[in-house]
Amino acid sequence: MTTKKTASLLLCLLMALPTLPQMLVEHPWQGKRVAYLGDSITDPRVKASKKKYWGFLNDWLQMEPYVYGVSGRQWDDVPRQARQCWAEHGDSVDAIIVFIGTNDFNAGVPLGEWYNENEEEVMAGIHEPKHLVRRLRRTPAMDSSTYRGRINIALDCLKRLYPTKQIVVLTPLHRAGFYANDSNWQPTEEYANRCGEYFGAYVEASKEAADVWALPVIDWSATSGLFPLMDEHVQYFNRGTDDRLHPNDKGHERMARTLMYQLLTLPCTF
């Protein structure tokens, strides 16, 4: 083959590359039924945006949304949302996405621990007859007054209700000021909450749930690119003056596009 013909062939291949993923890869979440649990950023009644991230995903992938997010809710509301979803749709849901946690930080919910640890007797034997030995045993801390305890309770509930389903946790987004009124005045994440914890500690705790509960966690705090602390990023949020907590349509579209590609690496059904 001549150099000219080789160059022409390579040019044709390069021109075709943008369409190859669509031709060769079907998105595993295409046409699936997905339940969304969360807070105001998921709640369809909150008017900071005309379309939420789940609406964009429905447009692009025909992912039918079952939305249960409620404004102001924290991780301790996830079991209620999950049970409502089960009551209305039963086992017909393909997957569950949980996006919550920013209100736990704002409310100053203590981080707590993942496990309770106690010494117990257990039967054991390695290259010897089994016999009673004393060993430390840890069990999930089901403490509704702490952040990790609430995650334990919620994911225990979800994994029992939906043992065969994909469950995905999304970390909270970066947050700046939200000043609704004198009784709802939320400073930026630059300030520690009343427990003395910074916002990043709650993001890290959400990420830790992946190892504790054997499920995928997508770090939306990092991958979404939304950073409301900068004036340049006000374009992605409701209002620069008093609401840099809730993304607008442009923000939700960016979130959705990020999530669409992240979900490409995960099976929706098993």
Secondary structure, DSSP 8 states (H G I E B T S, - for coil): --HHHHHHHHHHHHHHGGGHHHHH---TTTT-EEEEEESTTT-TT-TT-SS-HHHHHHHHH--EEEE---TT--GGGHHHHHHHHHHHHGGG--EEEEE--HHHHHHT-----SEEEEEEEEEE-SSS--EEEEEEEEEE---TTSHHHHHHHHHHHHHHH-TTSEEEEE-------EEEETTEEE--TTS--TTS--HHHHHHHHHHHHHHHT--EE-HHHHS---TTSGGGGGGEEETTTEEEEE-HHHHHHHHHHHHHHHTTS-S--
